[in-house]
Amino acid sequence: MTERRRRRTGCLTCRARHVKCDERKPECERCEAGNIECAGYLPKKQVEVRESQRRGRRGRRGQSSSLSNIASTPPHSLPSDVSSPSSTGEVANYPHQLFRSDGLPLVGLPSNPRPSQRPLAGAREVLAYHQFLFRTLPILFPAEHLWFWRDRLCEEGWGIEYLYMMFSSLGSMHRAVLMMSMPGESDQDRGVDTKVIAIQSYTHALQELNRNLEDAKKMQEVFIATLILMAYFEVTKNIRIKIISDFTI
């Protein structure tokens, strides 16, 4: 015999008496018939749901299946609205999947890109800065010191060119070493290309620091931090690939 589950929505009086409640409101019939004061009902529980959360859940439910299908679908079988730009109608022949699962940071920009693949002028700097801010710094420095390197120093970098170029160069070098440690030839080619960009940015940072050396010495914290980042760059550009391949990001 199946055990009947007790309902927990009856009035407080019937629940205290362990009798079945008809749940009429504001007073139940059982209490009224027995000339007993009905103690009423517990208020309904309220769960605060923000409008943005509701929209996000609806969006995730509607997109989760389609995103997983796209991630596992070869590029040549992607629907036309995904694999080709809508503005030109030109079909892009992607040599790799759109979604990566190998842990490589962000995306890899192509070497010697065709006109349709050419990134915006600042795209590489954006990737390098993002890499430095969110991936490189947490590896180099303990969490209790990140307030200086990530908050204080990066804010200073917006107005000091040699410091900003150090962020960009070290982030690019980190990306380059990670890509060159991957088994695929395409990743390794992009890694070499990114390493060249990193060295160019580093050279630019050295030139800017040399031009502004006297002013730089007046800001001792920033100056010393810049020299530390330069030391890390020199170490990273000569590090063995087999060592860095054990790192995850």
N, C-alpha and C positions, 0 to 999 in steps of 0.2 A: 504494500500500500504506500503510495507516494505521500510524503509528509507535506502538509499544507504550510506555506510560508505565512508568517504573521505580518499583517500590514502595520505600518508605522505612521499612518496618516490619520488615525482616528483622533477623537477629542481626548484631552488629557484625563478627563474623569473616567471614560470608558477604558482607557489604557491602564489607569491605576486599578480599576476593578477587574481587569483581565476579561472583559466582555467585548463582544463584537459591536462596533459602532457603525451606524448608518451614514455618518459623516455629513449630515445635513448642517447647514450653516445659516445663521450664526450659532444656533444651539441644536444639538442632535435630538432626534425624536426619542431615543432611548432614555436620555436624561430627563426630557420633558415628561414622558409617560411615567417615569418613576418618581417624579417630583423631586429630582435631584438637580442641584445647581451644576450646570455644564461649565467646565473651566475653559472651554474654547480649544483652539488649535495652536500649535507651534507656528510661528511665522515661516514662510518659505525662505529657503536659503538663497542668497543673492550672490551671483558670481559676476564680477566686473569683467566684461569683455570689451576691449577697445575696438573702435571701428577699423583701425589699421590692421589689428590682429585678425578680424573677421575677413577682411579683404585678402590678407596674406594667406590664410588657410584655404580660402576658395581658390586663390591663384595657384597654390601649391598642389591642391587636389587636381586641378585641371591641367597642370603642366608636368607633374611628376612622371606620368606615363610617357608623354611625348618626349621629354628630355632624355629619359632612359633609352627610348627607342633611337633617338638621334645619336646618343653617345655610342651605341653598339652597332650603328649602321655604317657600312663603308661609304666613303664620300661619293662614289659613283652612283649609289642607289638613294642618295638623299633627295627629298622633294625639291622641285625647281625653285620654290621660294626660299629655301635654305641655302642651296648650293650656288645660286647666281644672284648678282646684284639686281635689285628691282629697278634701279634708275637707268641702267644701260642695257639690261637684258643679256649681258655677256656671261656665258657659263664659265665659272672658275674651276679649273681642274686641280683640286687640292691633292698634294702628294701624301697627306697624312690626315688622321681623323681630327675633327674639330675639338674634341674633348680628350685631354690627356689624363692618364692614370699612373704615370711613372714617377710622380713627385717632382717633376721639373718645375721651377718657379714660373708662374704666369704663362706667357706664350713666347715662342721663339720666332723672331723676325727673320725672314728668309735672306740668305746671302745672294747677292747679285739679283735682286728682285726684278720681275717684269714690271712694266708701267702700271699694270692693274694691281700689283702686289706692293707697290712702293709705299712704305709707311709715311706718316706725317713727319715733318722735320724734327719735332721734339719727342717722338714716340720712344726712341731709345733712352732718352734721358728720363722719361716718366717711368719706364720699366726699371731702369737702374736705381732711381731714387726710391721707388717702392721696395725693391729688393733690399737696399741698404737699410731702410727704415724698419721694415717688418721682419726681415730674415737675417741680415748680416749682423746688425747690432746685438740682438739677443744671443747670438753665438759668441761674439767677442767679449761681451761684458755681462757681469752678473745682474740679476733683476733689480737689486737695490741701487745700482748705479745708472740704470737706464733713464732715470729722470733727468740726469745731466746730458747724456749723449743723445737721447731721443727728443726730449722736450726743450731743454735749454740750448743745446748746440744746434739742433736743426732749425730752431727759430732764428738763431744768429745767421745761419747759412743762407737765408733768403736775401740778406743784404751784403754778404761777403762772397765774392765770386770764387776765389780760390778755395774757400771752404765748401761751397756748394759743388764745385767740380771734383773735390775729393769724395764727397758723398757719391756722386755719379760714377766716378772711376772705380771706387771700391765695390759698389753695387754691381757694376758691369763685370768686374773681374770675378766676383763671386758667382754670377750667372755663367760666365764663360767657363770657369773650372768645373762647375756642375755639369754643364752641357758636354764638355769634352770628356767627362768621365762616363757618359752614357754609351751603350754599345752600338747604337745606330750611327751610320755614317752621316746622315742628315743632321743629327744632333751635334756631332763632332765638328762638322763644317760650320754650323752656326756658332759653335763655341769659339772656334778660331777667329771668326769674324768679330764676335763680341769682345774677344781679348784685344784685338787691334783697336777697337773703339775705346776700351778701358785704358789702354796705354796712351792713346791720344788725349783722353780727358785728363789723365794724370799729368801728362806733359803740360797741358794747358794750366792745370792747377799750380805746377811748379813755376811756370812763367809768371802767373799772376801774383804768387807769393813773393817772388823775387822783386817784382815791380813795386809791391806795397810792403816791403819788409819792415821799414821803419814804423809804419802805422800798425802793422801786425804785432810788433813787439810791445806796443802799448796795451794790447789786450792779451795779457799773459795766459789766461785760461783758454781762450780760443786758439792762441798760437801754439801752446803746448799740445792741446787736443789735436790740432791739425798735424803736428809732427808725429803724434802717436798713430793717427790714421795712415800717414804716409809710410810709417814703419810696417804696419799691417799690410799695406798694399805691396811693398817690396817682398815681404814674406810670401804673400798669397800668389803672386805672379810666378814664383819659382817653386811652388809646392808641388810635390809629386801627385800625379792624377790618381794613382792607386790608393793614396791616403784619403783624399777628399771624396772618393767614391763611396766611402763608408758613411758619409754625412747624410742626414735627411734634413729637409727644410720645413 
